[in-house]
Amino acid sequence: MNAYVGTATSRVDGRAKVTGAAKYAGEFTVDGLVHGFVVEATIPRGRIARLDTSEALKVTGVLDVLTHAHRPPLADKVEAWKDEVAPDEGSPFRPLYDDIIKFNGQPIALVVATEWETAKFAATLVRVEYQEDHTFATELETGRNRATEVKRPHEPRGDAAGALAGAAMRHEADYFVPTEHHNPMELFATTAVWDGNGRLTVYDKTQGVLNVHRYLCGVLDKQPDEIRVLSPYVGGAFGSGLRPQYQVVLATLGALALKRSVRVVLTRQQMYGLGYRPATIEHVGLGAKPDGALEAVMHEATAVTSRYEDFARNDSGWAEQLYKSRNSHYSHKVVRLDVSTPCDMRAPGAASGVCALECAMDELAVALKLDPIELRLKCYSDRDQSEDLPYTSKQLRECYARGAEAFGWSKRNPAARSMRDDKELVGWGMATGVWEALQMPVAVRIVLTANGHAEVFCAASDIGTGTYTIVAQVAADALGLPIENISVKLADSTLPQAPVEGGSWMAASSAHAVLGAAEDIRQELARLASAMPSSPLAGIDAAEVILVDGTIASNGEKSRAVPITDAMRYGKLERIEKHKLNHFAEDKSHARNTHSAVFAEVKVDEQLGVIRVTRVVSAVAAGRILNTKTGRSQIMGGVVWGIGMALHEETVMDHRFGRIMNANIAEYHIPVNADIHDIDVIFVDERDDHINRLGVKGLGEIGIVGVPAAIANAVYHATGKRIRRFPITLDKLLT
C-alpha cells in the first residue's frame, strides 16, 4: 500500500490544468451570456459632476450602462460591506455606490453588451465631468510627517531608546520598500449566471467562496439560497483574492439589472486598481555589545493606506521571534492617501519588515567585523521574546548549518569587492526568514461508497498551492485507498465551511479535518467488520483497527483483515457519510513559527551595474512536509518573487495626477526565465509533536521571507555599496 503523505506526489488536478479541462472564473459559458467592461475614474479625489452615457447606449449591441445613479439597490450600512478579512477600522469601498471619487482608477460605470469588444469600445464613449479636489495626496514620503500609529505588534520591553543610545555599537537606517502590485497569471473575473428564477450562480476568482457568498448576500440583500459562489480553479492569487474584488459586485449587479448572465473580466491595466503591497519606510535601530550581543531593537514601519480603511500588517515585530534583546520597541504607522486600500501580498508584513531587519543585521555584522551567521547565532533566541514562550519547534540553527554547507559559505571572503568572476564582481549574502504557523477551523464531508471510492467535500479554495492534492493524499492514507480512488470537490459555497485560503494555514487545517472525518468512517467500518459472521476481526476494539489496502485490518496482525466492500455489503450500506468540523484547541503555551535561512550569490557587471542572481539556497524548517514536490515548488516560487522584490518590482505613480504610470507587465518589471538561475531548496527535518497531529506547518509564505535581504546583502558584498531603497537597480549602483 502506498503511503502518500510526505512523498513527492504529482498534482491530482495537474492533467486538467495542462489539457485545458480546468475552467476558471472567466471561462464558464451559458446561453445568452453578455459581457461587461469597466469605466474608470481619471482623477484621484473629487466627485462626479456629470456622467453622460447616451453615446455609449447608441452603439449596436450595448444593452445598458450601470452607474451610481442607474443600478439595482445596494446596501447602505457599512457592516454589510465588511468581508471576512476587511480592516477593523474604516468603511470598505463600494463600487457604483455614489458620486464620490476615492482613487484614480476607481470603477464608475459598467457597460454591458453582447460582445466584450463592443462593451470595451462603448466604454470609451462614456463622458465624465468631475468636480476635482486638488488637495489630494498619493506620496508616502512627503506624508510621513502626518503618519499615525495604528498597530503595535508587541508591547515594549525595557528601555529600547536608552539602550540604543548607550550601546557600544549602533546602527540606524531607513529602508524603503515601494508599492508592489499583484500580477497573477489569471485576471480577476466573475461570471454571474442567471437561472431565470431570481437565483444566481457566481463563478468568481477568489481565495474564499464563503467570504464572497456572505459579502454578496449582504451588499445585495439576498438570502443565502439565492446565491451560490464557486471558484474551482484559481490561476494565482497570493493574497489578492482574500477580499471580494469589485468585479464580482459589478457582474452580479449586471445580472440582476438585465435578468441574464453577465461576465466581467478585468484587463491587466484595471488590475492595478485593486490591492497591492503597500509602500513602507522601515526604520530599524540596532544596538549591540562589541561581541555582537543585541542590547536594543527598535523597528518602526510607516506604510501606505487609503483614506477610507486602515490597512496594517505586522512589519516590525519579527525580531521578537528571532533575536535576543532585553530592550525592544515596535510600532506601525500609516499615512492615509487618496489611493485604493492595500491588500495582503505573499507574507504580508514579513516580506517587507524582515527585509529591513535582515539588511540591518548584515550592516551590524559588517560594522562589528563578524560573519553574518556568527552574529545571528550570537543573538539566537530559543524563546519568543514578546511572550517569553518556547517554540513548538525551531530548527533555525540547523537551517543555517545546512544552508551554509550547501552554499559553500565557508569559502566566502568577508571583505567587500573581494570576489570576482572575470569582469563581474561576486557577492555572497544571507538572511533569515520567519513566518507564523497558523491553523484555522475547517469542515469536511467524506462519502465512502461501497465500490471503494471516496469523495471529499470542502469549501476551501485551491489557489494553485496544491490543496486538491494535499486533501487527496491525506484522505488516501487515512482511508487505506489508492489516491486514484479519491475525488476532491472544493471551492463551492454549498460545501462544508472553510476560511479564506491565506496565511499558509490551509494545508494543516484541511488535512486535520480530513483526518477527523476519516477517523469516524474507520470506527463505523470497524463496527461492521467485527459484527460479520466468522469475521477475523470479531470482538476487536475499534482502536485496534486500521484501514489499509482497501481493507479493515488489525493493527497488530494485518493478515486479520476484512475488505471494506464486504463490510459495507454486510451492513447493506451503499455509502458511509461523515462530516467533521476540525477545531484546534487554543494553546498559548508555545509560539508557532516556520523559519528559513536564505543564501544568495549575485554577479554584478562593474561597468554596467547589471545584477544577476546566479544561485539561491533556501533551507526551510516547516515541520512535516506533506508533499515534497509541491512544497519545493512553493519555496521556489517564493524565491522567484523575492528576486522580484529585490531587483525588479516597483509601482511608479505620477503624484501630480495620482495615476499609476506602469500599469502593465511590460513596464512593471517582474522576473522572467532569463533572470532565474539555480535555486536549491532544502527541507530541514523538524519534528513537531505539539503543533498538531501530523506535525505540519504552512509553506506558502516562508519561501519569500528573507530573500530580498539576502540579495541586497550580496549586492553590498559584491560592490561595497549599500542600497537601502528597493528595488536595487543599476542606476542606484552607478550613482
C-alpha positions in Angstrom: 0.0 0.0 0.0 1.3 3.4 -0.9 1.8 6.0 1.8 1.2 9.3 0.2 1.8 11.9 2.9 5.4 13.0 2.9 6.1 11.9 -0.6 6.6 13.7 -3.9 3.1 13.3 -5.2 2.1 14.8 -8.5 -0.9 17.2 -8.5 -4.2 15.4 -8.8 -5.5 18.3 -10.8 -2.4 18.6 -13.0 -3.9 16.9 -16.1 -7.0 19.1 -16.0 -4.9 22.2 -15.9 -2.4 21.3 -18.7 -5.1 19.9 -21.0 -7.5 22.9 -20.6 -10.2 20.9 -18.9 -9.9 23.1 -15.8 -12.2 26.0 -16.1 -11.5 29.4 -14.5 -14.0 32.1 -13.5 -13.9 33.9 -16.8 -14.3 30.7 -18.9 -17.8 29.4 -17.9 -20.2 29.9 -20.7 -24.0 29.7 -20.9 -26.6 30.6 -23.4 -27.3 34.4 -23.6 -24.1 35.4 -21.8 -23.3 39.1 -22.2 -20.2 41.0 -21.2 -19.4 44.0 -19.0 -16.5 46.5 -19.4 -15.5 48.8 -16.6 -15.2 52.6 -17.0 -12.6 54.0 -14.5 -12.2 57.4 -12.9 -9.3 59.5 -14.1 -8.9 61.7 -11.1 -7.7 60.6 -7.6 -10.2 62.6 -5.5 -13.4 64.5 -6.0 -16.9 64.0 -7.3 -18.7 63.1 -10.5 -20.4 66.3 -11.7 -21.9 64.8 -14.8 -21.8 61.3 -16.3 -23.2 61.0 -19.9 -23.9 57.5 -21.2 -26.0 58.5 -24.2 -23.4 57.9 -26.9 -22.4 54.6 -25.4 -26.0 53.4 -25.4 -26.4 54.2 -29.1 -23.8 51.5 -30.0 -25.3 48.4 -31.6 -25.1 45.6 -29.1 -24.9 47.7 -26.0 -27.6 46.7 -23.6 -27.1 49.0 -20.6 -24.7 51.2 -18.8 -24.8 50.9 -15.0 -23.7 53.8 -12.8 -24.2 55.1 -9.3 -27.4 56.7 -10.5 -28.7 53.8 -12.5 -28.3 50.3 -10.9 -30.1 47.8 -8.7 -30.2 48.6 -5.0 -27.1 48.3 -2.8 -26.8 48.1 1.0 -26.4 51.4 2.9 -25.0 50.0 6.1 -21.2 49.8 6.4 -21.4 46.4 8.2 -23.0 44.8 5.0 -19.8 45.7 3.1 -17.4 44.2 5.7 -16.0 41.0 4.5 -14.1 38.3 6.5 -10.7 40.0 6.2 -11.7 43.6 6.0 -9.7 46.0 8.2 -11.4 46.7 11.6 -11.2 50.5 11.1 -12.9 52.2 8.2 -15.6 51.7 5.6 -14.9 49.4 2.7 -15.0 50.7 -0.9 -18.5 50.3 -2.5 -18.4 50.2 -6.3 -21.1 52.3 -8.1 -22.5 53.3 -4.7 -22.3 57.2 -5.1 -20.6 60.0 -6.9 -17.6 60.3 -4.7 -14.2 59.5 -6.2 -11.7 58.0 -3.8 -8.9 56.9 -6.1 -7.7 57.1 -9.7 -8.8 54.0 -11.5 -12.0 53.6 -9.4 -14.8 51.9 -11.3 -17.6 54.5 -12.0 -19.6 52.7 -14.7 -20.2 49.3 -16.3 -21.0 49.0 -20.0 -22.9 45.7 -20.7 -23.0 44.5 -24.3 -23.5 41.3 -26.3 -19.7 41.2 -27.1 -16.8 42.1 -24.9 -15.2 44.1 -27.7 -18.4 46.1 -28.2 -18.5 46.9 -24.4 -14.9 48.0 -24.5 -15.5 50.3 -27.4 -18.6 51.8 -25.9 -16.8 52.4 -22.6 -14.7 55.0 -24.5 -17.8 56.9 -25.3 -18.9 57.4 -21.7 -18.4 61.1 -20.9 -17.5 62.2 -17.4 -17.1 65.6 -15.9 -15.5 65.9 -12.4 -15.5 68.3 -9.6 -11.9 67.7 -8.7 -10.5 68.1 -5.2 -6.9 69.3 -5.8 -5.8 68.7 -2.2 -5.3 65.0 -3.0 -2.1 63.2 -1.8 -0.6 60.0 -3.1 3.0 60.0 -1.9 4.2 58.2 1.2 7.4 60.0 1.9 6.0 63.6 1.7 3.2 62.4 4.0 5.4 60.8 6.6 5.2 63.7 9.0 1.4 63.1 9.4 1.6 59.4 9.9 -0.5 58.0 12.8 0.2 54.8 14.8 -2.5 52.2 14.2 -0.8 49.0 15.4 1.7 48.0 18.0 2.8 44.4 17.1 4.2 43.8 20.6 4.4 45.7 23.9 7.7 47.5 24.5 10.3 45.7 26.7 12.8 47.6 28.7 14.1 51.0 27.6 14.9 50.5 23.9 15.7 54.1 23.1 18.0 54.5 26.1 19.8 51.1 25.4 20.2 52.1 21.8 21.7 55.4 22.7 24.1 53.9 25.1 25.1 50.8 23.0 28.8 50.3 22.1 27.8 49.7 18.5 24.7 51.3 17.0 23.1 51.1 13.6 20.1 53.1 12.5 18.7 53.4 9.0 15.6 53.8 6.8 14.8 51.1 4.3 12.3 51.8 1.6 10.1 49.1 0.0 7.9 50.5 -2.8 4.4 49.7 -3.7 4.2 46.3 -5.5 1.2 45.2 -7.4 -0.2 41.7 -7.8 0.2 40.3 -11.3 -1.2 36.7 -11.1 -1.5 35.0 -14.5 -5.3 34.8 -14.3 -7.0 38.2 -14.5 -9.8 38.9 -12.0 -13.1 37.8 -13.4 -16.6 36.9 -12.5 -19.3 35.1 -14.5 -22.7 35.6 -12.8 -25.2 33.0 -14.2 -28.9 34.0 -14.1 -31.1 30.9 -13.7 -34.4 32.7 -14.7 -35.9 32.3 -11.3 -34.0 35.1 -9.5 -31.1 32.9 -8.4 -27.5 33.4 -9.3 -24.6 31.0 -9.7 -21.5 33.1 -9.4 -18.1 31.9 -10.7 -15.5 34.1 -9.2 -11.8 34.4 -8.9 -11.4 34.3 -5.1 -9.5 32.8 -2.2 -12.7 32.3 -0.3 -16.1 31.4 -1.8 -17.9 31.6 1.6 -16.4 35.1 2.1 -17.7 36.2 -1.3 -21.1 34.5 -0.7 -21.6 36.3 2.6 -20.5 39.5 1.1 -22.8 39.4 -1.9 -25.8 38.4 0.2 -25.0 41.4 2.4 -24.5 44.1 -0.2 -27.3 42.8 -2.4 -29.8 42.0 0.4 -30.2 38.4 -0.8 -30.9 35.2 1.1 -28.2 32.6 1.3 -30.0 30.2 -1.0 -30.4 32.9 -3.7 -26.7 33.0 -4.5 -24.1 30.2 -5.0 -20.4 31.0 -5.4 -17.9 28.7 -7.0 -14.2 29.0 -7.7 -13.0 25.6 -8.7 -9.6 26.7 -10.1 -7.6 29.9 -9.4 -4.7 31.0 -11.6 -2.7 32.5 -8.8 -3.9 34.9 -6.1 -1.3 35.2 -3.3 -3.5 37.5 -1.2 -5.1 39.5 -4.0 -8.2 37.3 -3.8 -8.7 37.3 0.0 -11.2 40.1 -0.2 -14.0 40.2 -2.8 -12.9 42.4 -5.6 -15.2 44.9 -7.3 -15.8 43.0 -10.5 -17.9 40.4 -8.5 -20.3 43.1 -7.4 -20.5 44.6 -10.9 -21.1 41.3 -12.6 -23.9 40.3 -10.2 -25.4 43.8 -10.4 -25.4 43.5 -14.2 -27.1 40.1 -14.0 -29.8 41.4 -11.6 -30.4 44.5 -13.7 -30.7 42.7 -17.0 -32.0 39.4 -15.7 -29.5 37.5 -17.7 -26.0 36.1 -17.3 -23.1 38.6 -17.2 -19.3 38.2 -17.3 -16.8 40.8 -16.2 -13.1 40.3 -16.8 -10.7 43.0 -15.8 -7.9 44.0 -18.1 -4.3 43.8 -16.9 -4.3 47.6 -16.6 -7.5 47.6 -14.5 -5.9 45.0 -12.1 -3.7 47.9 -10.9 -6.8 49.5 -9.4 -7.1 46.5 -7.0 -5.0 45.7 -3.9 -1.2 45.8 -3.6 1.7 45.5 -1.2 1.8 49.0 0.4 4.9 51.1 0.2 6.7 51.2 3.5 9.5 53.1 5.2 11.1 50.7 7.6 13.2 52.5 10.3 15.4 50.0 12.1 17.7 50.7 15.0 20.0 48.0 16.5 22.3 48.5 19.5 24.9 45.8 20.3 27.8 45.0 22.6 31.3 44.7 21.0 30.8 40.9 20.8 27.6 41.3 18.8 25.0 40.6 21.6 22.0 42.8 21.0 21.2 45.4 23.6 18.3 47.1 21.8 16.0 46.6 18.8 13.8 49.3 17.5 11.7 49.0 14.4 9.1 51.5 13.2 7.2 50.8 9.9 5.4 53.6 8.2 3.1 52.4 5.4 0.5 53.5 2.8 -3.2 53.0 3.4 -6.3 54.5 1.9 -8.3 57.3 3.4 -11.3 55.1 3.8 -9.7 52.0 5.5 -6.8 51.4 7.8 -4.8 48.5 6.4 -1.9 47.4 8.5 0.1 44.2 8.9 3.0 43.2 11.2 6.1 44.6 9.6 8.0 45.5 12.7 7.8 42.7 15.3 9.7 39.8 13.7 12.9 40.3 15.7 10.9 39.0 18.8 10.8 35.6 17.2 14.5 35.6 16.1 16.9 37.5 18.3 17.5 38.0 22.0 17.4 41.6 23.3 16.4 42.9 26.7 15.1 46.1 25.2 12.8 46.4 22.2 10.2 48.8 20.8 8.0 48.2 17.7 5.3 50.3 16.0 3.3 50.5 12.8 2.1 53.8 11.4 0.1 54.6 8.4 -0.2 57.5 6.0 -3.7 57.9 4.7 -3.6 58.7 1.0 -6.0 59.1 -2.0 -5.4 55.5 -3.2 -7.2 52.2 -3.1 -6.8 50.1 0.1 -3.7 47.9 0.1 -4.2 44.2 0.4 -2.2 41.1 1.5 0.6 40.0 -0.7 2.6 36.9 -0.1 4.0 37.0 3.5 2.3 40.4 4.2 4.3 42.4 6.7 7.1 39.9 6.9 8.3 40.2 3.3 8.9 43.9 3.8 9.7 44.1 7.6 12.1 41.1 7.7 13.8 42.5 4.6 14.7 45.7 6.5 15.6 43.8 9.7 17.9 41.4 7.9 19.6 44.2 6.0 20.2 46.0 9.2 21.6 42.8 10.8 24.0 42.5 7.9 25.1 46.1 8.3 25.7 45.5 12.0 27.8 42.4 11.2 30.0 44.4 8.8 30.5 47.1 11.5 31.4 44.5 14.1 33.6 42.6 11.7 31.6 39.4 12.4 30.4 36.8 10.0 26.7 37.3 9.4 25.8 33.8 10.5 28.0 34.2 13.6 26.1 37.4 14.6 22.8 35.7 14.2 23.8 32.7 16.2 25.2 35.1 18.9 21.7 36.7 19.1 19.7 33.5 18.6 16.6 33.2 20.7 15.2 29.9 21.8 12.0 31.6 23.0 9.6 34.2 21.6 10.8 37.3 23.4 7.4 39.1 23.4 5.6 36.5 25.5 8.6 34.6 26.8 7.3 31.4 25.2 9.1 28.3 23.9 8.5 27.2 20.3 6.6 24.2 19.3 9.8 23.6 17.2 12.6 25.8 15.9 15.3 24.2 13.8 16.7 27.5 12.6 20.2 26.7 13.7 20.1 23.6 11.5 18.8 25.8 8.6 21.9 28.0 9.0 24.2 24.9 9.1 22.6 23.0 6.2 22.2 26.1 4.0 25.7 27.3 4.6 27.1 23.9 3.8 25.2 23.5 0.6 26.1 27.0 -0.5 29.8 26.8 0.4 29.6 29.7 2.7 32.9 28.8 4.4 34.7 29.9 1.2 33.4 33.4 1.4 35.9 36.2 1.6 34.2 38.7 4.0 35.7 41.8 2.5 33.5 43.8 0.1 34.6 43.7 -3.5 37.0 40.9 -2.8 35.5 38.2 -5.0 35.4 38.2 -8.8 34.5 36.1 -11.8 36.3 37.6 -14.8 34.7 41.1 -15.3 32.0 40.6 -12.8 32.0 41.3 -9.1 30.7 38.4 -7.0 28.8 38.8 -3.8 27.5 36.3 -1.2 24.8 37.3 1.2 22.4 35.6 3.6 19.4 36.4 5.7 16.9 34.7 8.0 13.2 34.1 7.2 10.3 33.7 9.7 6.6 33.3 9.4 3.7 32.2 11.5 2.5 28.6 11.7 -1.3 29.3 11.7 -4.3 26.9 11.8 -8.0 27.6 11.3 -11.3 25.8 11.8 -12.2 23.8 8.6 -15.0 21.4 8.0 -15.1 18.5 5.5 -17.5 15.8 4.4 -16.3 12.4 3.3 -18.5 10.0 1.4 -17.2 6.4 1.1 -19.1 4.3 -1.4 -19.4 0.5 -1.5 -17.2 0.3 -4.6 -14.2 1.5 -2.6 -14.2 5.1 -3.8 -14.3 8.2 -1.6 -15.3 11.8 -2.2 -14.1 14.6 0.0 -16.0 17.9 0.0 -14.9 21.2 1.4 -15.5 24.9 0.6 -11.7 25.6 0.8 -10.1 27.1 -2.2 -7.0 25.8 -4.1 -5.3 28.9 -5.3 -2.6 26.9 -7.1 -0.8 25.8 -4.0 -2.0 22.2 -4.1 -5.0 21.9 -1.8 -6.6 19.3 -4.0 -3.5 17.2 -3.8 -2.9 17.5 -0.1 -6.5 16.6 0.7 -6.3 13.6 -1.6 -3.1 12.4 -0.1 -4.3 12.6 3.5 -7.6 11.0 2.6 -5.9 8.2 0.7 -3.7 7.3 3.7 -6.4 7.7 6.3 -8.9 5.6 4.4 -6.4 3.0 3.1 -7.2 3.6 -0.5 -5.2 4.3 -3.6 -5.1 8.1 -4.4 -6.9 7.3 -7.7 -9.9 6.3 -5.7 -10.2 9.7 -4.0 -12.2 12.6 -5.6 -11.9 16.1 -4.1 -14.5 18.8 -4.5 -13.6 22.3 -3.3 -14.5 25.9 -3.5 -18.3 25.8 -3.6 -20.3 27.9 -1.1 -22.7 25.0 -0.6 -19.9 22.8 0.8 -18.7 22.4 4.4 -17.2 25.6 5.8 -13.7 26.8 5.4 -12.0 30.2 5.8 -10.3 32.1 3.1 -7.2 30.4 1.9 -4.3 32.5 3.0 -1.6 32.9 5.7 -0.2 29.4 4.9 -2.9 27.8 7.1 -4.9 25.7 4.7 -2.8 22.6 4.3 -2.5 21.9 8.1 -6.1 23.0 8.7 -7.8 21.0 5.9 -5.6 17.9 6.5 -6.7 17.6 10.1 -10.4 18.0 9.2 -9.9 15.1 6.7 -8.3 13.0 9.4 -11.2 13.6 11.7 -13.9 12.6 9.2 -11.8 9.6 8.1 -11.5 8.5 11.8 -15.3 8.5 12.1 -15.5 6.3 9.0 -12.9 4.0 10.3 -14.8 3.5 13.5 -18.0 2.6 11.7 -16.2 0.2 9.4 -14.6 -1.4 12.4 -18.1 -1.9 14.0 -19.4 -3.5 10.8 -16.4 -5.8 10.4 -16.4 -7.0 13.9 -20.1 -7.9 13.6 -19.8 -10.0 10.5 -20.3 -13.8 10.8 -16.9 -15.6 11.2 -15.1 -12.3 11.0 -11.4 -12.4 11.6 -12.0 -9.1 13.4 -14.8 -10.4 15.7 -14.7 -8.7 19.0 -11.8 -6.4 18.1 -11.8 -2.9 19.6 -12.1 -0.1 17.1 -9.0 1.5 18.4 -7.0 -1.6 17.2 -8.2 -1.4 13.6 -6.6 0.4 10.7 -7.6 0.9 7.1 -5.0 -0.4 4.7 -5.0 -1.7 1.1 -8.8 -1.4 0.8 -9.3 -3.5 3.9 -10.2 -3.1 7.6 -7.2 -4.8 9.3 -5.9 -5.5 12.8 -3.1 -3.0 13.5 -1.1 -5.7 15.2 -1.8 -8.5 12.7 -2.6 -7.2 9.2 -3.4 -10.7 7.9 -6.6 -10.4 10.0 -8.5 -8.2 7.6 -11.9 -7.7 6.0 -12.3 -5.9 2.7 -14.1 -2.6 3.1 -16.5 -3.6 0.3 -17.5 -6.8 2.2 -18.1 -4.9 5.4 -20.3 -2.3 3.7 -22.2 -5.1 1.8 -22.8 -6.8 5.1 -24.2 -3.6 6.6 -26.3 -3.1 3.5 -24.7 0.3 3.0 -24.2 1.9 -0.3 -22.3 4.8 1.3 -21.0 6.0 4.6 -21.0 9.8 5.0 -19.3 11.7 7.8 -19.0 15.4 8.4 -16.3 16.9 10.6 -15.6 20.4 11.8 -12.0 20.5 13.0 -11.1 22.9 15.8 -7.6 23.4 17.1 -7.6 23.9 20.8 -6.4 27.3 21.8 -2.9 27.0 23.3 -1.0 30.0 24.4 1.8 28.0 25.9 4.0 27.9 22.8 5.0 30.1 19.9 4.4 28.7 16.5 6.6 29.7 13.5 8.3 28.5 10.4 11.9 29.5 9.8 14.4 29.6 7.0 18.0 30.6 6.1 18.5 32.1 2.7 21.8 32.3 0.9 22.3 34.2 -2.3 25.0 34.7 -4.9 25.0 37.7 -7.2 27.3 38.7 -10.0 27.5 42.4 -10.9 28.9 43.9 -14.1 31.2 46.5 -12.6 30.9 48.9 -15.6 27.2 48.5 -16.4 25.8 47.8 -12.9 23.7 44.8 -14.2 22.9 42.4 -11.4 22.4 38.7 -11.9 21.2 36.3 -9.1 23.2 33.2 -10.0 22.5 31.0 -7.0 20.0 30.8 -4.2 19.9 28.2 -1.4 16.9 28.2 0.9 16.9 25.9 3.9 13.5 25.7 5.4 12.2 24.3 8.7 8.4 24.0 8.5 7.5 20.8 10.4 6.5 17.8 8.4 6.3 18.4 4.7 3.1 16.8 3.3 4.2 16.8 -0.3 7.9 17.4 -1.1 7.1 18.0 -4.8 4.5 20.8 -4.4 6.3 22.0 -1.3 9.5 22.6 -3.2 7.6 24.4 -5.9 6.1 26.7 -3.3 9.5 27.6 -1.9 10.9 28.1 -5.4 8.0 30.4 -6.3 8.7 32.4 -3.2 12.4 32.7 -4.0 11.5 34.0 -7.5 9.1 36.6 -6.0 11.9 37.6 -3.6 14.2 38.2 -6.5 11.5 40.4 -8.0 11.2 42.4 -4.8 15.0 42.8 -4.6 15.7 43.8 -8.2 12.6 44.4 -10.3 9.2 45.3 -8.8 8.0 48.8 -8.3 4.7 50.5 -9.0 5.5 54.0 -10.3 3.0 56.8 -9.7 2.8 60.3 -11.2 1.9 62.1 -8.0 0.8 65.2 -10.0 -2.2 63.2 -11.1 -2.3 60.3 -8.6 -2.0 57.9 -11.5 0.0 54.7 -11.9 2.3 55.0 -14.9 3.4 51.4 -15.4 0.1 49.5 -15.1 1.2 46.7 -17.4 3.7 43.8 -17.3 5.9 45.4 -19.9 6.8 48.4 -17.7 6.1 46.8 -14.3 9.1 44.6 -14.2 8.8 41.0 -12.8 11.4 38.3 -13.1 11.3 36.2 -16.3 13.1 32.9 -17.1 16.3 34.6 -18.0 16.5 36.2 -14.6 16.3 32.9 -12.7 19.2 30.5 -12.3 20.0 27.9 -9.7 17.6 27.5 -6.8 18.3 24.8 -4.2 15.5 24.0 -1.7 16.5 22.1 1.5 13.8 20.9 3.8 15.3 20.6 7.3 13.8 17.7 9.3 11.7 19.3 12.1 9.6 17.0 14.2 6.8 18.9 15.9 4.6 16.8 18.1 3.0 19.8 19.8 1.6 21.9 16.9 -0.9 19.3 15.5 -1.3 15.6 15.0 0.7 15.5 11.7 3.3 18.0 12.8 2.5 20.2 9.8 3.2 23.9 9.3 2.5 26.0 6.3 4.9 26.7 3.3 3.2 29.3 1.2 4.7 32.4 2.8 8.1 31.4 4.2 9.6 31.0 0.8 9.8 34.7 0.1 10.8 36.0 3.5 14.4 36.9 3.8 15.1 36.5 0.0 15.2 40.3 -0.8 17.6 40.9 2.1 19.9 38.1 1.2 20.2 39.5 -2.3 20.7 43.1 -1.0 23.4 41.9 1.3 25.1 40.0 -1.5 25.0 43.1 -3.7 26.7 45.0 -0.9 29.3 42.3 -0.5 30.0 42.4 -4.3 30.1 46.2 -4.7 30.8 47.7 -1.3 27.7 49.9 -1.9 24.7 49.6 0.4 21.4 50.2 -1.3 18.5 50.7 1.2 15.9 51.7 -1.4 14.3 48.8 -3.2 14.3 47.6 -5.9 18.1 47.6 -6.4 18.5 48.8 -10.0 21.7 49.6 -11.9 21.2 53.4 -11.7 21.4 53.2 -7.9 24.7 51.3 -8.1 26.2 53.6 -10.7 25.4 56.9 -8.9 
